[in-house]
């Protein structure tokens, strides 16, 4: 299994460095974090999909988002009310602040069962303002955890380790390091691997599909 430490050792071998070079280690940790972030934001990866329970407090418009929140899984039903029982399963529509503001759903002071929400800073804001305490389950894409020398895990799965490693090598080369045996890493190769891994990810976790209603299909009669 790939770990930050095994990747560091691999990079030290590739670039002829050792633990005495503090600058190289600093550049490595910057490279691994930037590479993970770029990898995770390059596609809507299924392995990043997760869920959390949010508490909408009575008379409070804002609720803090999870610390690893990246973006909503923007599909109908991704945000549903869990309690109180009378509202179980009620959907909350996700929208931008601009859409909420432009459509005039309410003036920001009305209370009721939340029907809409938008993100403001590090909070999700409910509309109407909750008239009671609600718990809401939300599905979202998480951002990769920050990696440091004490970390033992990576957000990117081991099966996708090849492209992550190449992205790290590329960044170290850009930082001015030369490999012992010259590495041949191209953007086209990285994009090819990302495309291949995206197809694997969709097979495992599912992806967007186009579903046509039967009455939308015209059949020729003979």
C-alpha positions in Angstrom: 0.0 0.0 0.0 1.3 3.5 -0.9 1.9 5.7 2.1 3.4 9.2 2.2 6.6 7.7 3.6 7.0 5.2 0.8 6.4 7.9 -1.8 9.1 10.1 -0.1 11.6 7.2 -0.2 10.8 6.6 -3.9 11.3 10.3 -4.7 14.6 10.3 -2.8 15.9 7.4 -4.8 14.7 8.9 -8.1 16.2 12.3 -7.5 19.4 11.1 -5.6 18.4 12.8 -2.4 18.5 11.7 1.3 16.9 12.8 4.6 19.6 15.4 5.2 18.3 17.6 2.4 15.6 19.5 4.3 14.7 21.6 1.3 13.9 18.5 -0.8 11.7 17.1 1.9 9.8 20.5 2.2 9.4 20.5 -1.6 8.2 16.9 -1.5 5.4 17.6 1.0 4.3 20.6 -1.0 4.3 18.4 -4.2 2.3 15.5 -2.6 -0.4 17.8 -1.3 -0.7 19.8 -4.5 -0.7 16.5 -6.6 -3.5 15.0 -4.4 -5.6 18.2 -4.6 -5.2 18.4 -8.4 -6.0 14.7 -8.8 -9.1 14.9 -6.6 -10.5 18.0 -8.3 -9.8 16.8 -11.9 -12.9 14.6 -11.9 -16.1 13.9 -9.8 -14.5 10.8 -8.3 -16.9 8.3 -6.7 -14.3 7.4 -4.0 -14.5 11.0 -2.7 -18.3 10.8 -2.2 -19.3 10.7 1.4 -22.1 11.9 3.7 -22.7 13.8 6.9 -25.5 14.7 9.2 -26.0 18.5 9.6 -28.0 20.1 12.4 -30.2 23.0 11.4 -30.9 24.9 14.6 -34.1 26.6 15.4 -34.1 30.3 14.3 -30.5 30.0 13.0 -30.0 30.4 9.2 -26.4 29.1 9.1 -24.9 25.6 9.9 -21.2 24.9 9.6 -20.2 22.6 6.8 -18.0 19.5 7.5 -14.3 20.4 7.7 -13.6 18.2 4.6 -16.4 19.6 2.5 -15.5 20.1 -1.1 -18.8 20.4 -3.1 -22.3 19.0 -3.0 -23.1 15.8 -4.8 -25.4 18.0 -6.9 -28.2 15.5 -7.7 -31.8 15.7 -6.7 -32.3 14.2 -3.3 -28.7 14.7 -2.1 -29.9 16.7 0.8 -32.8 15.2 2.8 -34.4 15.9 6.2 -34.0 13.0 8.7 -35.8 14.5 11.7 -38.4 15.5 12.9 -40.4 12.4 11.8 -43.1 14.6 10.3 -40.6 15.8 7.7 -38.7 12.6 7.1 -37.3 12.3 3.6 -38.1 15.9 2.7 -35.8 17.1 0.0 -33.9 20.4 0.3 -33.0 22.0 -3.1 -29.3 23.0 -3.4 -28.7 26.3 -5.3 -26.3 29.1 -5.5 -26.7 32.3 -3.4 -27.3 34.2 -6.7 -30.2 31.9 -7.7 -31.7 32.1 -4.2 -31.4 35.9 -4.2 -32.7 36.4 -7.7 -35.8 34.2 -7.3 -37.1 35.9 -4.2 -38.0 32.8 -2.2 -38.3 34.8 1.0 -36.7 37.9 2.5 -34.3 36.0 4.8 -36.4 36.4 7.9 -39.2 33.9 7.4 -39.3 30.7 9.5 -40.5 27.3 8.3 -39.3 23.9 7.1 -36.1 24.4 5.1 -36.8 23.9 1.4 -33.7 25.5 -0.2 -30.1 26.0 0.8 -26.9 27.7 -0.5 -23.3 28.0 0.6 -22.0 31.2 2.2 -18.3 30.9 3.2 -17.9 27.8 5.4 -21.6 27.5 6.2 -24.7 26.2 4.5 -27.6 28.6 4.9 -31.2 27.4 5.0 -34.3 28.9 3.5 -36.7 29.4 5.2 -34.9 29.9 8.5 -35.6 26.6 10.5 -38.7 26.9 12.7 -37.5 24.0 14.8 -34.3 21.9 15.0 -33.9 19.7 12.0 -31.2 17.0 11.2 -30.3 16.8 7.5 -28.3 14.1 5.8 -26.2 15.5 3.0 -24.0 13.8 0.3 -20.9 15.6 -0.9 -17.5 15.3 -2.3 -14.7 15.6 0.3 -11.4 17.3 -0.3 -8.2 15.4 0.3 -6.8 15.4 3.8 -3.6 17.4 4.2 -0.5 15.2 4.2 2.4 15.7 6.5 5.4 13.6 7.7 3.3 12.0 10.5 0.5 10.9 8.1 0.0 7.2 7.3 -2.8 7.4 4.7 -3.5 9.0 1.4 -6.9 10.1 0.1 -6.1 8.8 -3.4 -6.6 5.0 -3.4 -3.5 2.8 -3.9 -4.8 1.5 -7.2 -4.4 5.0 -8.7 -0.9 5.4 -7.2 0.9 5.4 -10.5 -0.5 8.7 -11.7 -0.2 10.4 -8.3 3.5 9.4 -8.2 4.0 10.8 -11.7 2.3 14.1 -10.7 4.6 14.3 -7.7 7.7 13.6 -9.9 6.6 16.3 -12.3 6.3 18.9 -9.6 9.7 18.0 -8.2 11.2 18.4 -11.7 9.5 21.8 -12.0 11.1 22.7 -8.6 14.5 22.2 -10.2 15.4 18.6 -9.2 16.9 16.3 -11.8 16.5 12.5 -11.6 19.4 10.1 -11.5 17.9 8.3 -14.5 16.1 10.9 -16.6 12.3 10.5 -16.2 10.0 10.9 -19.1 6.7 12.3 -17.8 4.3 14.0 -20.1 1.0 15.8 -19.5 -0.5 13.5 -22.2 0.5 10.4 -20.2 -0.9 11.9 -17.0 -4.2 12.8 -18.7 -4.4 9.3 -20.3 -4.1 7.7 -16.9 -6.6 10.0 -15.4 -9.1 9.1 -18.1 -8.4 5.4 -17.6 -8.9 5.7 -13.8 -12.1 7.7 -14.3 -13.6 4.8 -16.3 -12.6 2.4 -13.5 -14.1 4.7 -10.9 -17.4 4.9 -12.8 -17.6 1.2 -13.1 -17.2 0.8 -9.3 -19.2 3.8 -8.0 -21.5 4.6 -10.8 -21.8 7.9 -12.8 -24.1 10.1 -14.6 -26.3 8.4 -17.2 -28.9 9.7 -19.7 -32.3 8.2 -19.0 -35.1 8.9 -21.5 -38.7 8.6 -20.6 -40.5 5.9 -22.7 -43.0 8.5 -24.0 -40.1 10.6 -25.2 -39.1 7.9 -27.7 -40.9 7.9 -31.0 -41.4 4.5 -32.6 -42.2 4.0 -36.2 -45.3 1.9 -36.8 -45.4 -0.5 -39.7 
